[in-house]
């Protein structure tokens, strides 16, 4: 059995602490909810990374790769949706601005 790596364990603990603090952050900023599935998936990656050193290394390595892929895709989708919302919001603001070019002719 491979030796247990302390760095992986600390990374797992930090990710779990961030996930536990997420409801506090969510109460203040509702727009972070779109990042929750990706964050949860990456927490599972770090958890499986720590567990594959202890037991069932092939199984947890496979789960680690799968959830890393899913987490990356979910975070890309969340960033793309936020960017798309920001662009559409900017276009809506531009449409609401009055036309400042007035020639004076009727």
C-alpha positions in Angstrom: 0.0 0.0 0.0 1.3 3.4 -0.9 2.1 5.8 1.8 -0.5 8.4 2.8 0.4 11.8 1.6 -0.1 14.7 4.0 -0.5 17.3 1.2 -3.5 15.5 -0.3 -5.1 15.2 3.1 -4.6 18.9 3.8 -6.0 19.8 0.4 -9.1 17.6 1.1 -9.6 19.3 4.5 -9.3 22.8 3.0 -11.9 21.9 0.3 -14.3 20.5 2.8 -14.0 23.6 5.0 -14.7 25.7 1.9 -17.7 23.6 1.1 -19.0 24.0 4.7 -18.6 27.8 4.5 -20.4 27.9 1.1 -23.9 28.4 2.7 -22.6 31.5 4.6 -21.2 32.9 1.3 -24.4 32.0 -0.5 -26.5 34.0 2.0 -24.6 37.1 1.0 -24.1 36.5 -2.7 -26.8 34.5 -4.4 -24.9 34.5 -7.8 -22.4 31.9 -6.5 -24.9 29.1 -6.6 -24.0 28.3 -10.2 -20.5 27.3 -8.9 -21.8 24.8 -6.3 -21.9 21.6 -8.5 -18.4 22.2 -9.8 -17.1 22.9 -6.3 -18.8 19.8 -4.9 -17.3 17.7 -7.7 -13.8 19.0 -7.0 -14.2 18.3 -3.3 -15.0 14.7 -4.2 -11.9 14.6 -6.4 -9.7 15.6 -3.4 -11.5 13.2 -1.1 -11.0 10.3 -3.5 -7.4 11.3 -4.1 -6.8 11.0 -0.3 -8.7 7.7 -0.1 -7.0 5.9 -3.0 -3.8 5.8 -1.0 -5.5 3.9 1.8 -7.9 1.4 0.2 -9.1 0.3 -3.3 -6.6 2.5 -5.1 -7.9 1.6 -8.7 -11.5 2.3 -7.9 -10.9 5.6 -6.2 -8.4 6.6 -8.9 -11.1 6.0 -11.5 -13.7 8.0 -9.5 -11.1 10.8 -9.1 -10.6 11.1 -12.8 -14.4 11.0 -13.5 -15.2 13.7 -11.0 -12.3 15.8 -12.1 -13.7 15.8 -15.6 -17.2 16.5 -14.4 -16.1 19.3 -12.1 -14.1 21.0 -14.8 -17.0 20.8 -17.3 -19.4 22.1 -14.7 -17.1 25.0 -13.8 -16.7 25.9 -17.5 -20.4 25.9 -17.9 -20.9 28.1 -14.9 -18.3 30.6 -16.1 -19.8 30.6 -19.6 -23.3 31.2 -18.3 -22.0 34.1 -16.1 -20.2 35.6 -19.0 -23.3 35.3 -21.2 -25.4 37.0 -18.5 -22.9 39.8 -18.2 -22.8 40.4 -21.9 -26.6 40.4 -22.2 -26.8 42.8 -19.2 -24.3 45.2 -20.9 -26.3 45.1 -24.1 -29.5 45.9 -22.2 -27.9 48.9 -20.6 -26.6 50.1 -24.0 -30.1 49.9 -25.4 -31.6 51.9 -22.5 -29.1 54.8 -22.9 -30.6 57.8 -24.8 -29.1 58.7 -28.1 -26.8 61.6 -27.4 -26.2 62.5 -31.1 -28.8 65.1 -32.0 -28.3 67.1 -35.1 -30.9 69.7 -34.3 -32.9 69.2 -37.5 -36.5 68.1 -37.4 
